[in-house]
Amino acid sequence: EISCSLVGSEMCIRDRHRKMSLEEMKDLQLDEKHLQPETKEVRGILMTKEMSDNWDKIWNFQAIPDDLLIATYPKAGTTWTQEIVDMIQNDGDVQKCQRASTYDRHPFIEWIPPPPYPSGLDLANKMPSPRTMKTHLPVHLLPPSFWKENSKIIYVARNAKDCLVSYYHYSRMNKMVPDPGTWEEFIETFKAGKVLWGSWYDHVKGWWEAKEQHRILYLFYEDMKEDPKREIQKILKFLERDISEEVLNKIIYNTSFDVMKQNPMANYTNFPISIMDHSISPFMRKGMPGDWKSYFTMAQNEEFDRDYQKKMAGSTLTFRTEI
């Protein structure tokens, strides 16, 4: 049935892009060789080989002034923020927000998945304006056209320990990212920044500094969890949107963790099991600040804190590790 995509006939794959939505691709058995990701650095940041090989195209991506970019370090509340923004843009219309999966609604600009999936660049370039897109790129690797065109950017940061736990489980279930090894090994890999998209520490600090010069709304996952209404109102103000109290409450409800966890257009269950195996760990796992306490031993926590103080010294950026 899909042998042509496995032998890599480009024309066949392009045809399938045109004809197939993610939902229709759900049951594809992808060639396993695509699913042992090779990695390669771009300017000191670990990326998949596909991203590295296509780096010139990514770097030269053309943003336009009315683009909106949602930027985060992996596992910091990206999908949640995407859903909030989409609901704001569609005045709380749940049906409209179910029009396609998160992957299709908001192109992930640097991501190049295995065939027959379209790349983020392909999706973005075909998308009519105004576009909303996503990235995990550190600030110095963001395509320069975003700065030149002064596009609005929402950045969401999450405390390092919860980010690490979530990234560990995500790496276990997602075959498109490198295997995390053991929990103990992954703590060291994360601290050294030898994960896809590089160091958490440099990422959050880099974007924090960039907000002084650019149109960036810098949000914290923990604040969003503590008071979603207050944080959604910040997003509304940044996007220069007005909505009624009724629509606001609808957005708060439909973007809550429990509702989104059941939403197939947001929870990534429409990817085939050969890419994301939710039986290993669901894409939406717990979403609770402070969950790291179930994983870190006392010694690991003390060592992590010592290293953290060194890496974050001199930054005005502060995080809450529980609420």
Order of alpha helices (4+ residues) and beta strands (2+ residues): alpha-alpha-alpha-beta-beta-alpha-alpha-beta-alpha-alpha-alpha-alpha-beta-alpha-beta-alpha-alpha-alpha-beta-alpha-alpha-alpha-alpha-alpha
